[in-house]
Amino acid sequence: MIKLEEIYKKTIFEDEPVSEDVKQRELMEILVDEKNAEILRLYEQLKAKDRQLSEKDEQMRIKDRQIAEKDKQLDQQQQLTLQAMKDQENLKLELDQAKEEVQSTKKGFFARLFGG
């Protein structure tokens, strides 16, 4: 020891004996510090997960709005298709009626011309 004191020009003290209570307290402090660090780490992970969930919720709201808009567009398309089919059917009926009128007019004309 004295040799080291001479080399480093410092007095070296031997550690005082530490009581068992002090050792236990220091060990508990270390464990508490480690647990606190773990709690903080887990808390930060939870906050990150909360942010991710919030982002997912927003994405879901956007998707829900997009789906609602698509449903609305599909409904409008179906209504327009149905209306177009009704219009087509009405035009066909009108065309058939017009053909019948032309046929009856032709028959009336030929009947008058040849028959009557």
Backbone as XML, in Angstrom:
<?xml version="1.0"?>
<chain id="A" units="angstrom">
  <residue number="1" name="MET">
    <atom name="N" x="0.810" y="-1.187" z="0.000"/>
    <atom name="CA" x="0.000" y="0.000" z="0.000"/>
    <atom name="C" x="0.859" y="1.258" z="0.000"/>
  </residue>
  <residue number="2" name="ILE">
    <atom name="N" x="1.847" y="1.217" z="0.830"/>
    <atom name="CA" x="2.695" y="2.395" z="0.965"/>
    <atom name="C" x="3.396" y="2.680" z="-0.353"/>
  </residue>
  <residue number="3" name="LYS">
    <atom name="N" x="3.761" y="1.649" z="-1.070"/>
    <atom name="CA" x="4.421" y="1.813" z="-2.360"/>
    <atom name="C" x="3.496" y="2.565" z="-3.316"/>
  </residue>
  <residue number="4" name="LEU">
    <atom name="N" x="2.225" y="2.193" z="-3.362"/>
    <atom name="CA" x="1.265" y="2.874" z="-4.227"/>
    <atom name="C" x="1.080" y="4.319" z="-3.801"/>
  </residue>
  <residue number="5" name="GLU">
    <atom name="N" x="1.029" y="4.555" z="-2.502"/>
    <atom name="CA" x="0.881" y="5.921" z="-2.015"/>
    <atom name="C" x="2.063" y="6.774" z="-2.452"/>
  </residue>
  <residue number="6" name="GLU">
    <atom name="N" x="3.224" y="6.188" z="-2.460"/>
    <atom name="CA" x="4.402" y="6.931" z="-2.892"/>
    <atom name="C" x="4.344" y="7.215" z="-4.389"/>
  </residue>
  <residue number="7" name="ILE">
    <atom name="N" x="3.886" y="6.241" z="-5.173"/>
    <atom name="CA" x="3.841" y="6.417" z="-6.627"/>
    <atom name="C" x="2.803" y="7.472" z="-7.002"/>
  </residue>
  <residue number="8" name="TYR">
    <atom name="N" x="1.605" y="7.359" z="-6.440"/>
    <atom name="CA" x="0.515" y="8.250" z="-6.833"/>
    <atom name="C" x="0.419" y="9.497" z="-5.965"/>
  </residue>
  <residue number="9" name="LYS">
    <atom name="N" x="1.242" y="9.596" z="-4.965"/>
    <atom name="CA" x="1.258" y="10.732" z="-4.057"/>
    <atom name="C" x="-0.110" y="10.973" z="-3.430"/>
  </residue>
  <residue number="10" name="LYS">
    <atom name="N" x="-0.829" y="9.935" z="-3.193"/>
    <atom name="CA" x="-2.145" y="10.015" z="-2.558"/>
    <atom name="C" x="-2.211" y="8.987" z="-1.461"/>
  </residue>
  <residue number="11" name="THR">
    <atom name="N" x="-2.985" y="9.333" z="-0.475"/>
    <atom name="CA" x="-3.180" y="8.394" z="0.618"/>
    <atom name="C" x="-4.291" y="7.443" z="0.228"/>
  </residue>
  <residue number="12" name="ILE">
    <atom name="N" x="-4.072" y="6.195" z="0.418"/>
    <atom name="CA" x="-5.066" y="5.182" z="0.086"/>
    <atom name="C" x="-5.685" y="4.702" z="1.383"/>
  </residue>
  <residue number="13" name="PHE">
    <atom name="N" x="-7.009" y="4.778" z="1.410"/>
    <atom name="CA" x="-7.729" y="4.310" z="2.597"/>
    <atom name="C" x="-8.384" y="2.984" z="2.275"/>
  </residue>
  <residue number="14" name="GLU">
    <atom name="N" x="-8.373" y="2.162" z="3.228"/>
    <atom name="CA" x="-9.077" y="0.897" z="3.041"/>
    <atom name="C" x="-10.555" y="1.152" z="3.259"/>
  </residue>
  <residue number="15" name="ASP">
    <atom name="N" x="-11.375" y="0.434" z="2.498"/>
    <atom name="CA" x="-12.821" y="0.575" z="2.677"/>
    <atom name="C" x="-13.205" y="0.141" z="4.070"/>
  </residue>
  <residue number="16" name="GLU">
    <atom name="N" x="-14.093" y="0.948" z="4.609"/>
    <atom name="CA" x="-14.609" y="0.556" z="5.921"/>
    <atom name="C" x="-15.559" y="-0.604" z="5.722"/>
  </residue>
  <residue number="17" name="PRO">
    <atom name="N" x="-15.636" y="-1.447" z="6.676"/>
    <atom name="CA" x="-16.587" y="-2.549" z="6.537"/>
    <atom name="C" x="-18.006" y="-1.985" z="6.449"/>
  </residue>
  <residue number="18" name="VAL">
    <atom name="N" x="-18.787" y="-2.560" z="5.543"/>
    <atom name="CA" x="-20.153" y="-2.092" z="5.309"/>
    <atom name="C" x="-21.099" y="-3.058" z="5.992"/>
  </residue>
  <residue number="19" name="SER">
    <atom name="N" x="-22.048" y="-2.482" z="6.694"/>
    <atom name="CA" x="-22.998" y="-3.342" z="7.410"/>
    <atom name="C" x="-23.935" y="-4.019" z="6.415"/>
  </residue>
  <residue number="20" name="GLU">
    <atom name="N" x="-24.553" y="-5.073" z="6.855"/>
    <atom name="CA" x="-25.482" y="-5.832" z="6.011"/>
    <atom name="C" x="-26.690" y="-4.967" z="5.644"/>
  </residue>
  <residue number="21" name="ASP">
    <atom name="N" x="-27.143" y="-4.130" z="6.569"/>
    <atom name="CA" x="-28.281" y="-3.244" z="6.286"/>
    <atom name="C" x="-27.950" y="-2.273" z="5.157"/>
  </residue>
  <residue number="22" name="VAL">
    <atom name="N" x="-26.759" y="-1.714" z="5.204"/>
    <atom name="CA" x="-26.342" y="-0.773" z="4.163"/>
    <atom name="C" x="-26.265" y="-1.491" z="2.822"/>
  </residue>
  <residue number="23" name="LYS">
    <atom name="N" x="-25.715" y="-2.687" z="2.816"/>
    <atom name="CA" x="-25.639" y="-3.462" z="1.576"/>
    <atom name="C" x="-27.039" y="-3.718" z="1.019"/>
  </residue>
  <residue number="24" name="GLN">
    <atom name="N" x="-27.950" y="-4.097" z="1.903"/>
    <atom name="CA" x="-29.329" y="-4.371" z="1.474"/>
    <atom name="C" x="-29.984" y="-3.102" z="0.923"/>
  </residue>
  <residue number="25" name="ARG">
    <atom name="N" x="-29.766" y="-1.982" z="1.605"/>
    <atom name="CA" x="-30.361" y="-0.721" z="1.163"/>
    <atom name="C" x="-29.811" y="-0.329" z="-0.210"/>
  </residue>
  <residue number="26" name="GLU">
    <atom name="N" x="-28.493" y="-0.446" z="-0.388"/>
    <atom name="CA" x="-27.889" y="-0.117" z="-1.682"/>
    <atom name="C" x="-28.406" y="-1.038" z="-2.781"/>
  </residue>
  <residue number="27" name="LEU">
    <atom name="N" x="-28.538" y="-2.300" z="-2.463"/>
    <atom name="CA" x="-29.076" y="-3.254" z="-3.431"/>
    <atom name="C" x="-30.515" y="-2.898" z="-3.794"/>
  </residue>
  <residue number="28" name="MET">
    <atom name="N" x="-31.297" y="-2.528" z="-2.785"/>
    <atom name="CA" x="-32.691" y="-2.135" z="-3.035"/>
    <atom name="C" x="-32.750" y="-0.873" z="-3.894"/>
  </residue>
  <residue number="29" name="GLU">
    <atom name="N" x="-31.865" y="0.082" z="-3.637"/>
    <atom name="CA" x="-31.838" y="1.305" z="-4.440"/>
    <atom name="C" x="-31.515" y="0.990" z="-5.894"/>
  </residue>
  <residue number="30" name="ILE">
    <atom name="N" x="-30.558" y="0.098" z="-6.086"/>
    <atom name="CA" x="-30.207" y="-0.306" z="-7.453"/>
    <atom name="C" x="-31.402" y="-0.976" z="-8.125"/>
  </residue>
  <residue number="31" name="LEU">
    <atom name="N" x="-32.054" y="-1.881" z="-7.413"/>
    <atom name="CA" x="-33.222" y="-2.572" z="-7.975"/>
    <atom name="C" x="-34.350" y="-1.593" z="-8.280"/>
  </residue>
  <residue number="32" name="VAL">
    <atom name="N" x="-34.587" y="-0.649" z="-7.366"/>
    <atom name="CA" x="-35.644" y="0.346" z="-7.580"/>
    <atom name="C" x="-35.311" y="1.201" z="-8.801"/>
  </residue>
  <residue number="33" name="ASP">
    <atom name="N" x="-34.049" y="1.610" z="-8.919"/>
    <atom name="CA" x="-33.646" y="2.395" z="-10.087"/>
    <atom name="C" x="-33.857" y="1.613" z="-11.382"/>
  </residue>
  <residue number="34" name="GLU">
    <atom name="N" x="-33.482" y="0.334" z="-11.363"/>
    <atom name="CA" x="-33.683" y="-0.503" z="-12.547"/>
    <atom name="C" x="-35.166" y="-0.644" z="-12.873"/>
  </residue>
  <residue number="35" name="LYS">
    <atom name="N" x="-35.977" y="-0.844" z="-11.839"/>
    <atom name="CA" x="-37.423" y="-0.990" z="-12.057"/>
    <atom name="C" x="-38.020" y="0.312" z="-12.576"/>
  </residue>
  <residue number="36" name="ASN">
    <atom name="N" x="-37.570" y="1.443" z="-12.025"/>
    <atom name="CA" x="-38.060" y="2.733" z="-12.512"/>
    <atom name="C" x="-37.690" y="2.943" z="-13.974"/>
  </residue>
  <residue number="37" name="ALA">
    <atom name="N" x="-36.473" y="2.559" z="-14.329"/>
    <atom name="CA" x="-36.052" y="2.665" z="-15.727"/>
    <atom name="C" x="-36.922" y="1.771" z="-16.607"/>
  </residue>
  <residue number="38" name="GLU">
    <atom name="N" x="-37.220" y="0.576" z="-16.135"/>
    <atom name="CA" x="-38.087" y="-0.350" z="-16.885"/>
    <atom name="C" x="-39.498" y="0.223" z="-17.020"/>
  </residue>
  <residue number="39" name="ILE">
    <atom name="N" x="-40.004" y="0.808" z="-15.945"/>
    <atom name="CA" x="-41.341" y="1.420" z="-15.988"/>
    <atom name="C" x="-41.365" y="2.554" z="-17.005"/>
  </residue>
  <residue number="40" name="LEU">
    <atom name="N" x="-40.344" y="3.396" z="-17.000"/>
    <atom name="CA" x="-40.284" y="4.492" z="-17.968"/>
    <atom name="C" x="-40.223" y="3.966" z="-19.398"/>
  </residue>
  <residue number="41" name="ARG">
    <atom name="N" x="-39.438" y="2.924" z="-19.607"/>
    <atom name="CA" x="-39.334" y="2.331" z="-20.948"/>
    <atom name="C" x="-40.689" y="1.790" z="-21.402"/>
  </residue>
  <residue number="42" name="LEU">
    <atom name="N" x="-41.369" y="1.079" z="-20.495"/>
    <atom name="CA" x="-42.689" y="0.529" z="-20.831"/>
    <atom name="C" x="-43.708" y="1.639" z="-21.056"/>
  </residue>
  <residue number="43" name="TYR">
    <atom name="N" x="-43.618" y="2.693" z="-20.266"/>
    <atom name="CA" x="-44.529" y="3.826" z="-20.426"/>
    <atom name="C" x="-44.330" y="4.470" z="-21.804"/>
  </residue>
  <residue number="44" name="GLU">
    <atom name="N" x="-43.081" y="4.628" z="-22.221"/>
    <atom name="CA" x="-42.801" y="5.192" z="-23.545"/>
    <atom name="C" x="-43.335" y="4.275" z="-24.643"/>
  </residue>
  <residue number="45" name="GLN">
    <atom name="N" x="-43.209" y="2.969" z="-24.442"/>
    <atom name="CA" x="-43.769" y="2.025" z="-25.417"/>
    <atom name="C" x="-45.283" y="2.166" z="-25.491"/>
  </residue>
  <residue number="46" name="LEU">
    <atom name="N" x="-45.926" y="2.317" z="-24.335"/>
    <atom name="CA" x="-47.384" y="2.490" z="-24.316"/>
    <atom name="C" x="-47.795" y="3.767" z="-25.036"/>
  </residue>
  <residue number="47" name="LYS">
    <atom name="N" x="-47.046" y="4.838" z="-24.810"/>
    <atom name="CA" x="-47.366" y="6.087" z="-25.502"/>
    <atom name="C" x="-47.211" y="5.920" z="-27.009"/>
  </residue>
  <residue number="48" name="ALA">
    <atom name="N" x="-46.170" y="5.210" z="-27.424"/>
    <atom name="CA" x="-45.967" y="4.968" z="-28.857"/>
    <atom name="C" x="-47.113" y="4.129" z="-29.420"/>
  </residue>
  <residue number="49" name="LYS">
    <atom name="N" x="-47.542" y="3.117" z="-28.671"/>
    <atom name="CA" x="-48.672" y="2.284" z="-29.118"/>
    <atom name="C" x="-49.951" y="3.111" z="-29.193"/>
  </residue>
  <residue number="50" name="ASP">
    <atom name="N" x="-50.154" y="4.004" z="-28.219"/>
    <atom name="CA" x="-51.327" y="4.878" z="-28.255"/>
    <atom name="C" x="-51.313" y="5.749" z="-29.509"/>
  </residue>
  <residue number="51" name="ARG">
    <atom name="N" x="-50.140" y="6.272" z="-29.850"/>
    <atom name="CA" x="-50.042" y="7.085" z="-31.065"/>
    <atom name="C" x="-50.360" y="6.239" z="-32.297"/>
  </residue>
  <residue number="52" name="GLN">
    <atom name="N" x="-49.838" y="5.017" z="-32.326"/>
    <atom name="CA" x="-50.118" y="4.131" z="-33.460"/>
    <atom name="C" x="-51.611" y="3.833" z="-33.553"/>
  </residue>
  <residue number="53" name="LEU">
    <atom name="N" x="-52.235" y="3.579" z="-32.406"/>
    <atom name="CA" x="-53.674" y="3.299" z="-32.412"/>
    <atom name="C" x="-54.468" y="4.513" z="-32.879"/>
  </residue>
  <residue number="54" name="SER">
    <atom name="N" x="-54.053" y="5.695" z="-32.458"/>
    <atom name="CA" x="-54.733" y="6.913" z="-32.904"/>
    <atom name="C" x="-54.613" y="7.072" z="-34.416"/>
  </residue>
  <residue number="55" name="GLU">
    <atom name="N" x="-53.425" y="6.793" z="-34.932"/>
    <atom name="CA" x="-53.233" y="6.867" z="-36.381"/>
    <atom name="C" x="-54.100" y="5.838" z="-37.091"/>
  </residue>
  <residue number="56" name="LYS">
    <atom name="N" x="-54.165" y="4.635" z="-36.552"/>
    <atom name="CA" x="-55.007" y="3.591" z="-37.152"/>
    <atom name="C" x="-56.482" y="3.998" z="-37.105"/>
  </residue>
  <residue number="57" name="ASP">
    <atom name="N" x="-56.907" y="4.586" z="-35.977"/>
    <atom name="CA" x="-58.290" y="5.051" z="-35.871"/>
    <atom name="C" x="-58.596" y="6.085" z="-36.944"/>
  </residue>
  <residue number="58" name="GLU">
    <atom name="N" x="-57.674" y="7.008" z="-37.153"/>
    <atom name="CA" x="-57.872" y="8.030" z="-38.181"/>
    <atom name="C" x="-57.933" y="7.386" z="-39.564"/>
  </residue>
  <residue number="59" name="GLN">
    <atom name="N" x="-57.061" y="6.418" z="-39.816"/>
    <atom name="CA" x="-57.097" y="5.708" z="-41.097"/>
    <atom name="C" x="-58.434" y="4.993" z="-41.280"/>
  </residue>
  <residue number="60" name="MET">
    <atom name="N" x="-58.938" y="4.402" z="-40.199"/>
    <atom name="CA" x="-60.230" y="3.707" z="-40.275"/>
    <atom name="C" x="-61.363" y="4.699" z="-40.566"/>
  </residue>
  <residue number="61" name="ARG">
    <atom name="N" x="-61.308" y="5.879" z="-39.926"/>
    <atom name="CA" x="-62.339" y="6.892" z="-40.196"/>
    <atom name="C" x="-62.295" y="7.323" z="-41.657"/>
  </residue>
  <residue number="62" name="ILE">
    <atom name="N" x="-61.086" y="7.496" z="-42.186"/>
    <atom name="CA" x="-60.952" y="7.878" z="-43.595"/>
    <atom name="C" x="-61.506" y="6.774" z="-44.491"/>
  </residue>
  <residue number="63" name="LYS">
    <atom name="N" x="-61.158" y="5.525" z="-44.185"/>
    <atom name="CA" x="-61.661" y="4.397" z="-44.979"/>
    <atom name="C" x="-63.186" y="4.311" z="-44.895"/>
  </residue>
  <residue number="64" name="ASP">
    <atom name="N" x="-63.735" y="4.533" z="-43.694"/>
    <atom name="CA" x="-65.192" y="4.499" z="-43.540"/>
    <atom name="C" x="-65.851" y="5.562" z="-44.415"/>
  </residue>
  <residue number="65" name="ARG">
    <atom name="N" x="-65.254" y="6.769" z="-44.439"/>
    <atom name="CA" x="-65.815" y="7.831" z="-45.289"/>
    <atom name="C" x="-65.710" y="7.449" z="-46.762"/>
  </residue>
  <residue number="66" name="GLN">
    <atom name="N" x="-64.571" y="6.843" z="-47.146"/>
    <atom name="CA" x="-64.404" y="6.427" z="-48.537"/>
    <atom name="C" x="-65.423" y="5.353" z="-48.912"/>
  </residue>
  <residue number="67" name="ILE">
    <atom name="N" x="-65.639" y="4.413" z="-48.016"/>
    <atom name="CA" x="-66.614" y="3.344" z="-48.276"/>
    <atom name="C" x="-68.014" y="3.932" z="-48.388"/>
  </residue>
  <residue number="68" name="ALA">
    <atom name="N" x="-68.345" y="4.864" z="-47.490"/>
    <atom name="CA" x="-69.666" y="5.502" z="-47.543"/>
    <atom name="C" x="-69.842" y="6.248" z="-48.864"/>
  </residue>
  <residue number="69" name="GLU">
    <atom name="N" x="-68.800" y="6.926" z="-49.312"/>
    <atom name="CA" x="-68.868" y="7.648" z="-50.585"/>
    <atom name="C" x="-69.039" y="6.670" z="-51.746"/>
  </residue>
  <residue number="70" name="LYS">
    <atom name="N" x="-68.309" y="5.558" z="-51.716"/>
    <atom name="CA" x="-68.453" y="4.543" z="-52.769"/>
    <atom name="C" x="-69.864" y="3.954" z="-52.765"/>
  </residue>
  <residue number="71" name="ASP">
    <atom name="N" x="-70.394" y="3.671" z="-51.569"/>
    <atom name="CA" x="-71.759" y="3.143" z="-51.473"/>
    <atom name="C" x="-72.755" y="4.127" z="-52.073"/>
  </residue>
  <residue number="72" name="LYS">
    <atom name="N" x="-72.554" y="5.404" z="-51.770"/>
    <atom name="CA" x="-73.440" y="6.441" z="-52.304"/>
    <atom name="C" x="-73.342" y="6.481" z="-53.831"/>
  </residue>
  <residue number="73" name="GLN">
    <atom name="N" x="-72.112" y="6.407" z="-54.346"/>
    <atom name="CA" x="-71.923" y="6.417" z="-55.797"/>
    <atom name="C" x="-72.551" y="5.184" z="-56.445"/>
  </residue>
  <residue number="74" name="LEU">
    <atom name="N" x="-72.387" y="4.021" z="-55.816"/>
    <atom name="CA" x="-72.999" y="2.800" z="-56.355"/>
    <atom name="C" x="-74.517" y="2.902" z="-56.360"/>
  </residue>
  <residue number="75" name="ASP">
    <atom name="N" x="-75.078" y="3.453" z="-55.296"/>
    <atom name="CA" x="-76.524" y="3.624" z="-55.218"/>
    <atom name="C" x="-77.008" y="4.556" z="-56.331"/>
  </residue>
  <residue number="76" name="GLN">
    <atom name="N" x="-76.280" y="5.656" z="-56.524"/>
    <atom name="CA" x="-76.652" y="6.584" z="-57.594"/>
    <atom name="C" x="-76.548" y="5.905" z="-58.960"/>
  </residue>
  <residue number="77" name="GLN">
    <atom name="N" x="-75.484" y="5.122" z="-59.138"/>
    <atom name="CA" x="-75.309" y="4.418" z="-60.409"/>
    <atom name="C" x="-76.455" y="3.432" z="-60.637"/>
  </residue>
  <residue number="78" name="GLN">
    <atom name="N" x="-76.837" y="2.710" z="-59.584"/>
    <atom name="CA" x="-77.942" y="1.756" z="-59.718"/>
    <atom name="C" x="-79.246" y="2.484" z="-60.040"/>
  </residue>
  <residue number="79" name="GLN">
    <atom name="N" x="-79.469" y="3.623" z="-59.395"/>
    <atom name="CA" x="-80.686" y="4.388" z="-59.674"/>
    <atom name="C" x="-80.693" y="4.892" z="-61.116"/>
  </residue>
  <residue number="80" name="LEU">
    <atom name="N" x="-79.535" y="5.379" z="-61.574"/>
    <atom name="CA" x="-79.449" y="5.853" z="-62.956"/>
    <atom name="C" x="-79.644" y="4.708" z="-63.945"/>
  </residue>
  <residue number="81" name="THR">
    <atom name="N" x="-79.076" y="3.550" z="-63.643"/>
    <atom name="CA" x="-79.247" y="2.385" z="-64.513"/>
    <atom name="C" x="-80.712" y="1.967" z="-64.560"/>
  </residue>
  <residue number="82" name="LEU">
    <atom name="N" x="-81.359" y="1.942" z="-63.407"/>
    <atom name="CA" x="-82.778" y="1.592" z="-63.352"/>
    <atom name="C" x="-83.617" y="2.595" z="-64.139"/>
  </residue>
  <residue number="83" name="GLN">
    <atom name="N" x="-83.304" y="3.881" z="-63.983"/>
    <atom name="CA" x="-84.044" y="4.908" z="-64.717"/>
    <atom name="C" x="-83.818" y="4.760" z="-66.218"/>
  </residue>
  <residue number="84" name="ALA">
    <atom name="N" x="-82.575" y="4.456" z="-66.609"/>
    <atom name="CA" x="-82.277" y="4.264" z="-68.033"/>
    <atom name="C" x="-83.041" y="3.061" z="-68.578"/>
  </residue>
  <residue number="85" name="MET">
    <atom name="N" x="-83.133" y="1.991" z="-67.788"/>
    <atom name="CA" x="-83.886" y="0.810" z="-68.232"/>
    <atom name="C" x="-85.370" y="1.142" z="-68.370"/>
  </residue>
  <residue number="86" name="LYS">
    <atom name="N" x="-85.914" y="1.913" z="-67.435"/>
    <atom name="CA" x="-87.325" y="2.322" z="-67.531"/>
    <atom name="C" x="-87.546" y="3.194" z="-68.762"/>
  </residue>
  <residue number="87" name="ASP">
    <atom name="N" x="-86.625" y="4.135" z="-68.980"/>
    <atom name="CA" x="-86.744" y="4.997" z="-70.157"/>
    <atom name="C" x="-86.678" y="4.175" z="-71.435"/>
  </residue>
  <residue number="88" name="GLN">
    <atom name="N" x="-85.775" y="3.197" z="-71.465"/>
    <atom name="CA" x="-85.645" y="2.340" z="-72.641"/>
    <atom name="C" x="-86.935" y="1.548" z="-72.861"/>
  </residue>
  <residue number="89" name="GLU">
    <atom name="N" x="-87.507" y="1.030" z="-71.781"/>
    <atom name="CA" x="-88.763" y="0.274" z="-71.893"/>
    <atom name="C" x="-89.898" y="1.179" z="-72.385"/>
  </residue>
  <residue number="90" name="ASN">
    <atom name="N" x="-89.958" y="2.398" z="-71.846"/>
    <atom name="CA" x="-90.990" y="3.343" z="-72.299"/>
    <atom name="C" x="-90.820" y="3.683" z="-73.774"/>
  </residue>
  <residue number="91" name="LEU">
    <atom name="N" x="-89.571" y="3.896" z="-74.195"/>
    <atom name="CA" x="-89.329" y="4.186" z="-75.610"/>
    <atom name="C" x="-89.725" y="3.005" z="-76.487"/>
  </residue>
  <residue number="92" name="LYS">
    <atom name="N" x="-89.454" y="1.794" z="-76.022"/>
    <atom name="CA" x="-89.830" y="0.602" z="-76.784"/>
    <atom name="C" x="-91.356" y="0.520" z="-76.909"/>
  </residue>
  <residue number="93" name="LEU">
    <atom name="N" x="-92.056" y="0.786" z="-75.799"/>
    <atom name="CA" x="-93.520" y="0.767" z="-75.852"/>
    <atom name="C" x="-94.049" y="1.838" z="-76.800"/>
  </residue>
  <residue number="94" name="GLU">
    <atom name="N" x="-93.462" y="3.030" z="-76.728"/>
    <atom name="CA" x="-93.891" y="4.108" z="-77.628"/>
    <atom name="C" x="-93.620" y="3.732" z="-79.077"/>
  </residue>
  <residue number="95" name="LEU">
    <atom name="N" x="-92.462" y="3.105" z="-79.322"/>
    <atom name="CA" x="-92.126" y="2.675" z="-80.679"/>
    <atom name="C" x="-93.112" y="1.613" z="-81.158"/>
  </residue>
  <residue number="96" name="ASP">
    <atom name="N" x="-93.442" y="0.658" z="-80.298"/>
    <atom name="CA" x="-94.418" y="-0.375" z="-80.665"/>
    <atom name="C" x="-95.777" y="0.250" z="-80.968"/>
  </residue>
  <residue number="97" name="GLN">
    <atom name="N" x="-96.180" y="1.215" z="-80.147"/>
    <atom name="CA" x="-97.462" y="1.887" z="-80.402"/>
    <atom name="C" x="-97.428" y="2.640" z="-81.728"/>
  </residue>
  <residue number="98" name="ALA">
    <atom name="N" x="-96.308" y="3.292" z="-81.990"/>
    <atom name="CA" x="-96.185" y="4.028" z="-83.251"/>
    <atom name="C" x="-96.232" y="3.064" z="-84.432"/>
  </residue>
  <residue number="99" name="LYS">
    <atom name="N" x="-95.579" y="1.905" z="-84.306"/>
    <atom name="CA" x="-95.618" y="0.909" z="-85.380"/>
    <atom name="C" x="-97.040" y="0.426" z="-85.613"/>
  </residue>
  <residue number="100" name="GLU">
    <atom name="N" x="-97.764" y="0.181" z="-84.503"/>
    <atom name="CA" x="-99.151" y="-0.279" z="-84.635"/>
    <atom name="C" x="-100.009" y="0.776" z="-85.323"/>
  </residue>
  <residue number="101" name="GLU">
    <atom name="N" x="-99.779" y="2.035" z="-84.966"/>
    <atom name="CA" x="-100.550" y="3.107" z="-85.604"/>
    <atom name="C" x="-100.242" y="3.185" z="-87.093"/>
  </residue>
  <residue number="102" name="VAL">
    <atom name="N" x="-98.948" y="3.031" z="-87.434"/>
    <atom name="CA" x="-98.565" y="3.057" z="-88.850"/>
    <atom name="C" x="-99.194" y="1.870" z="-89.573"/>
  </residue>
  <residue number="103" name="GLN">
    <atom name="N" x="-99.150" y="0.686" z="-88.946"/>
    <atom name="CA" x="-99.737" y="-0.503" z="-89.570"/>
    <atom name="C" x="-101.243" y="-0.316" z="-89.758"/>
  </residue>
  <residue number="104" name="SER">
    <atom name="N" x="-101.912" y="0.204" z="-88.740"/>
    <atom name="CA" x="-103.364" y="0.376" z="-88.882"/>
    <atom name="C" x="-103.679" y="1.450" z="-89.916"/>
  </residue>
  <residue number="105" name="THR">
    <atom name="N" x="-102.832" y="2.456" z="-90.010"/>
    <atom name="CA" x="-103.040" y="3.484" z="-91.027"/>
    <atom name="C" x="-102.826" y="2.890" z="-92.410"/>
  </residue>
  <residue number="106" name="LYS">
    <atom name="N" x="-101.775" y="2.055" z="-92.563"/>
    <atom name="CA" x="-101.526" y="1.410" z="-93.854"/>
    <atom name="C" x="-102.681" y="0.499" z="-94.219"/>
  </residue>
  <residue number="107" name="LYS">
    <atom name="N" x="-103.155" y="-0.297" z="-93.235"/>
    <atom name="CA" x="-104.270" y="-1.199" z="-93.512"/>
    <atom name="C" x="-105.504" y="-0.397" z="-93.892"/>
  </residue>
  <residue number="108" name="GLY">
    <atom name="N" x="-105.724" y="0.683" z="-93.208"/>
    <atom name="CA" x="-106.881" y="1.513" z="-93.532"/>
    <atom name="C" x="-106.771" y="2.112" z="-94.917"/>
  </residue>
  <residue number="109" name="PHE">
    <atom name="N" x="-105.571" y="2.530" z="-95.280"/>
    <atom name="CA" x="-105.354" y="3.113" z="-96.593"/>
    <atom name="C" x="-105.550" y="2.079" z="-97.693"/>
  </residue>
  <residue number="110" name="PHE">
    <atom name="N" x="-104.905" y="0.864" z="-97.510"/>
    <atom name="CA" x="-105.049" y="-0.171" z="-98.526"/>
    <atom name="C" x="-106.472" y="-0.715" z="-98.569"/>
  </residue>
  <residue number="111" name="ALA">
    <atom name="N" x="-107.105" y="-0.792" z="-97.413"/>
    <atom name="CA" x="-108.493" y="-1.267" z="-97.395"/>
    <atom name="C" x="-109.381" y="-0.297" z="-98.159"/>
  </residue>
  <residue number="112" name="ARG">
    <atom name="N" x="-109.140" y="0.974" z="-97.959"/>
    <atom name="CA" x="-109.936" y="1.953" z="-98.705"/>
    <atom name="C" x="-109.596" y="1.913" z="-100.189"/>
  </residue>
  <residue number="113" name="LEU">
    <atom name="N" x="-108.314" y="1.721" z="-100.475"/>
    <atom name="CA" x="-107.880" y="1.745" z="-101.866"/>
    <atom name="C" x="-108.379" y="0.516" z="-102.625"/>
  </residue>
  <residue number="114" name="PHE">
    <atom name="N" x="-108.226" y="-0.678" z="-102.027"/>
    <atom name="CA" x="-108.579" y="-1.898" z="-102.744"/>
    <atom name="C" x="-109.936" y="-2.452" z="-102.354"/>
  </residue>
  <residue number="115" name="GLY">
    <atom name="N" x="-110.322" y="-2.240" z="-101.139"/>
    <atom name="CA" x="-111.514" y="-2.930" z="-100.702"/>
    <atom name="C" x="-112.720" y="-2.041" z="-100.587"/>
  </residue>
  <residue number="116" name="GLY">
    <atom name="N" x="-112.478" y="-0.864" z="-100.404"/>
    <atom name="CA" x="-113.642" y="-0.230" z="-100.077"/>
    <atom name="C" x="-114.111" y="1.010" z="-100.519"/>
  </residue>
</chain>
